[in-house]
Amino acid sequence: MGDILVEVRDLYYTYSDDHDALKGISVGIRQGEKVAVVGSNGAGKSTFFLNLNGVLTPSSGEILYRGRVMGRSKKELNELRKNIGIVFQDADNQIIASTVMGEVSFGPMNLKLSREEVRERVEEALAYMNITEFRDRPPHYLSGGEKKRVSIADIIAMKPELIIFDEPTAALDPLNAGRLEHTISRLEKQGMTMLISTHDIDFAYRWADRVLVFAEGSILADGDPVAVFKDMEVLLRAHLRRPTLLDMYDLLVERGKLPDEGRYPRKVEDFAEIL
């Protein structure tokens, strides 16, 4: 992996109702990493993301981007939002323009780019998400899967260094969830740094280089997916289940169908190779 892209030091965040949503979060994200963020609802995942992107102001603690502490000046906030993009769980919370073209143009225009550069970025993003044909359509009349593709194009047009996906498959049918995973795979091949919060444990297990487990505003575990999901104490405290492939492998070893070599498969293809 590359150098540390974003670092969080002792981050606290308290909402106006005195609810302590984050309690001393410290973590670094390296360039090119694929990090799955898991935990039950209310564990602090979305609040963590909104602090990273500069939408929320930490109660205390520091956020560093490429080694520099990011303060609250307009310039520093713009730098965070330019380089750390969030694809929200509900696309309707992200979409604001009256046409798809206007929507995807909004971010690059705020970067004070030339009209030609904005046009090029928008065309690239629309083509990347295969939604060029929607350019003149009102985004709020699109289907849920189509809106999700528009919201991802929003972020791609900004050309960030880190993309955060907050529960990206929520409310998507299997077809659109599969399309989304294909998009994530394409971004991965281009070396994009990604954080994805998800309740889909099987996806987190097969996709991530690293798993962060949130519980009650703290990071309960941080490590390799196999190590994290084998830790029953962590899973019980975070109200998580083990991945299906992990259970299947251990069951076959226990029944003597496979040798106990610790070759934990992360994907179905890996499992087929072992068999």
ABEGO torsion letter per residue (X at the ends): XBBBABBBBGBBBBBAAGBBABBGBBBBBBBGBBBBBBEBBGAGAAAAAAAAAGABBBABEBBBBGGBBBBABAAAAAAAAAABBBBBABAAAABABABAAAAAAAAAAAAGBBAAAAAAAAAAAAAAAGAAAAAABBAAABBAAAAAAAAAAAAAAAGBABBBBBGAABGBBAAAAAAAAAAAAAAAAAGBBBBBBBABAAAAAAABABBBBBBGGBBABBEBAAAAAABAAAAAAAGBBBBAAAAAAAAAAAAGABBBAGBBBABAAAAAAAX
